[in-house]
Amino acid sequence: MLLYWGYSSRNVKTAVYAQTTTSRYIYLAFLLLSFVIVYSPAFAIGPLAYQIIPVTRWGGLTGAGITVAAIGFAIWARKVLGDNWSGNVTLKKDHQLVQSGPYRIVRHPIYTGFEWGLLGAAITVGQLKGFVGVGVISLNHFYKTTMEEEILYEQFPEQYTEYAKRVKRLVPFIF
């Protein structure tokens, strides 16, 4: 996934607005924290080490399957977004509001893919710390999507308002 992300980030439109560097670093710090909580044995202490889901072959396969499907979903979304994509909260020159592909399912499918991918890892690990990590990434994405949506409502007032009424933000049919 990281290879695809790096390769596809080469040909994107020029940004006419970008979030502040501080805001970007805060987002990245919490994104990293969420992955470290899930994957690092250092966080398997006290109540965070509590085994919610037993470590079994089926649990591992289920978690791995969810992770692979979620990564595929995020890559699909990145491909559909094309040259409008940015890792930062930005408004691109000639920005387009994409509503096709996975954007028909949720408004921010890349973040949904990341969250579900981490959820798959949390299921595989089975400890409370994994689900805390999923909570951290979810809150982080809520923060970032709120910033992105302010720009999109301003740039596409009628179109984005209608889209937001029709399509949920991060969790299909729920939120």
C-alpha positions as CSV (number, residue, x, y, z in Angstrom):
1,M,0.0,0.0,0.0
2,L,2.8,2.4,0.9
3,L,4.5,1.8,-2.5
4,Y,1.2,2.5,-4.3
5,W,0.7,5.7,-2.2
6,G,4.2,6.9,-3.0
7,Y,3.9,6.2,-6.7
8,S,0.5,7.7,-7.2
9,S,1.3,10.9,-5.3
10,R,3.7,12.1,-8.0
11,N,1.0,13.4,-10.4
12,V,-1.5,15.5,-8.5
13,K,-2.9,18.9,-9.1
14,T,-1.3,22.0,-7.5
15,A,-2.8,23.1,-4.2
16,V,-4.3,26.5,-3.9
17,Y,-4.9,26.1,-0.2
18,A,-3.3,23.7,2.4
19,Q,-3.7,23.1,6.1
20,T,-1.0,24.5,8.4
21,T,2.1,22.5,9.1
22,T,1.3,22.3,12.8
23,S,-2.2,20.8,12.0
24,R,-0.6,18.3,9.6
25,Y,1.9,17.2,12.2
26,I,-0.8,16.8,14.9
27,Y,-2.7,14.5,12.5
28,L,0.4,12.5,11.6
29,A,1.4,12.1,15.3
30,F,-2.0,10.7,16.2
31,L,-2.0,8.5,13.1
32,L,1.3,7.0,14.1
33,L,0.2,6.7,17.7
34,S,-2.8,4.6,16.6
35,F,-0.7,2.1,14.7
36,V,1.9,1.9,17.5
37,I,-0.8,1.2,20.1
38,V,-2.1,-1.7,18.0
39,Y,1.2,-3.2,16.8
40,S,3.6,-2.5,19.7
41,P,3.9,-5.0,22.5
42,A,4.9,-2.0,24.7
43,F,1.2,-1.1,24.9
44,A,0.2,-4.6,26.1
45,I,0.3,-3.5,29.7
46,G,-2.4,-3.3,32.4
47,P,-5.9,-3.2,31.1
48,L,-4.7,-2.6,27.6
49,A,-3.4,-6.1,27.5
50,Y,-6.8,-7.6,28.3
51,Q,-7.6,-10.3,25.7
52,I,-11.1,-9.4,24.3
53,I,-10.9,-11.8,21.4
54,P,-9.0,-15.1,21.8
55,V,-6.0,-15.5,19.5
56,T,-7.2,-18.3,17.1
57,R,-6.6,-19.3,13.6
58,W,-10.1,-18.0,12.6
59,G,-9.6,-14.8,14.4
60,G,-6.3,-14.2,12.6
61,L,-7.8,-15.1,9.3
62,T,-10.9,-12.9,9.9
63,G,-8.7,-10.0,11.0
64,A,-6.3,-10.4,8.0
65,G,-9.2,-10.7,5.6
66,I,-10.8,-7.4,6.9
67,T,-7.4,-5.7,6.7
68,V,-6.7,-6.8,3.1
69,A,-10.3,-5.8,2.0
70,A,-9.9,-2.5,3.8
71,I,-6.6,-1.7,2.2
72,G,-8.1,-2.6,-1.2
73,F,-11.0,-0.2,-0.5
74,A,-8.5,2.6,0.4
75,I,-6.5,2.0,-2.7
76,W,-9.6,1.9,-4.9
77,A,-10.6,5.3,-3.3
78,R,-7.2,6.8,-3.9
79,K,-7.3,5.7,-7.6
80,V,-10.8,7.1,-8.1
81,L,-9.8,10.4,-6.5
82,G,-6.9,10.7,-8.9
83,D,-5.1,14.0,-9.2
84,N,-7.4,15.6,-6.6
85,W,-5.7,13.6,-3.9
86,S,-3.4,15.1,-1.2
87,G,-2.1,13.8,2.1
88,N,-2.8,17.3,3.5
89,V,-6.1,19.0,3.8
90,T,-6.0,21.0,0.6
91,L,-8.0,22.6,-2.1
92,K,-6.6,21.9,-5.6
93,K,-6.5,24.0,-8.7
94,D,-9.6,23.0,-10.7
95,H,-10.7,20.8,-7.8
96,Q,-13.5,18.4,-8.6
97,L,-16.0,16.8,-6.2
98,V,-15.7,13.1,-6.7
99,Q,-18.8,11.1,-6.0
100,S,-18.2,7.9,-7.9
101,G,-16.8,4.5,-6.9
102,P,-16.2,4.2,-3.2
103,Y,-17.3,7.8,-2.8
104,R,-20.8,6.6,-3.4
105,I,-20.5,4.5,-0.2
106,V,-18.8,7.0,2.2
107,R,-17.6,10.5,1.7
108,H,-14.1,9.7,3.0
109,P,-13.3,6.1,1.9
110,I,-9.6,6.3,2.3
111,Y,-10.0,7.0,6.0
112,T,-12.6,4.3,6.2
113,G,-10.2,1.9,4.6
114,F,-7.4,2.8,7.1
115,E,-9.8,2.5,10.1
116,W,-11.2,-0.9,9.0
117,G,-7.6,-2.1,8.2
118,L,-6.6,-1.2,11.7
119,L,-9.7,-2.9,13.0
120,G,-8.7,-6.1,11.2
121,A,-5.3,-5.9,12.9
122,A,-7.0,-5.3,16.3
123,I,-9.2,-8.4,15.8
124,T,-6.1,-10.4,15.0
125,V,-4.3,-9.1,18.1
126,G,-7.5,-9.4,20.2
127,Q,-6.3,-7.2,23.0
128,L,-8.1,-4.1,24.3
129,K,-5.1,-2.0,23.1
130,G,-6.0,-2.8,19.5
131,F,-9.5,-1.3,19.9
132,V,-8.1,1.7,21.7
133,G,-5.8,2.2,18.6
134,V,-8.9,2.0,16.3
135,G,-10.6,4.7,18.5
136,V,-7.6,7.0,18.3
137,I,-7.5,6.7,14.4
138,S,-11.2,7.2,14.2
139,L,-11.1,10.4,16.3
140,N,-8.1,11.6,14.3
141,H,-10.0,11.0,11.0
142,F,-13.1,12.8,12.4
143,Y,-10.8,15.8,13.1
144,K,-9.3,15.7,9.6
145,T,-12.6,15.2,7.8
146,T,-14.2,18.1,9.7
147,M,-11.4,20.3,8.3
148,E,-11.8,18.9,4.8
149,E,-15.6,19.3,4.8
150,E,-15.4,22.9,5.8
151,I,-13.4,23.5,2.6
152,L,-15.7,21.4,0.5
153,Y,-18.9,23.0,1.8
154,E,-17.3,26.4,0.9
155,Q,-16.1,25.3,-2.5
156,F,-19.2,23.3,-3.6
157,P,-22.0,24.7,-1.4
158,E,-25.1,23.2,-3.0
159,Q,-23.4,20.1,-4.5
160,Y,-21.6,19.1,-1.3
161,T,-24.7,19.8,0.9
162,E,-26.7,17.4,-1.3
163,Y,-23.9,14.8,-1.3
164,A,-23.5,14.9,2.5
165,K,-27.3,14.3,2.9
166,R,-27.1,11.3,0.7
167,V,-23.8,9.7,1.7
168,K,-22.4,9.1,5.3
169,R,-19.0,10.4,6.3
170,L,-17.0,7.4,7.4
171,V,-19.3,4.4,8.2
172,P,-21.7,3.3,5.5
173,F,-25.4,3.9,6.5
174,I,-24.4,4.9,10.0
175,F,-22.0,7.9,10.3
